Amino acid sequence: MIDTASSISEILEPLFHLPDPPLLSDPEPDRLRVDIRRFNALQLEAVGLDPEQIAICSECTYSQPELLFSSRRDRLKLVQWSGIVSFS
């Protein structure tokens, strides 16, 4: 039987040691927060893009209801992630 908690810890551990890690502590025990913008940037860098080629929007769906929809903020039970990728 696979120890899921150990497996997840082994996968996540290296991410904590990156400069500007995409994983953040959470006030709730045994939980983490994921910086999706940083995580996406790391994935783009891993496939060969230079950081200078990556632009990240600073708008926040959670804290800017006048601009953006957020199922998390509005407490809707949806799993919906989106991103915009453009090549020029």
Summary of the structure (lengths in Angstrom):
residues: 88
radius of gyration: 15.6
end to end distance: 47.8
largest distance: 48.0
contacts: 130
relative contact order: 0.08
helix: 31%
strand: 7%
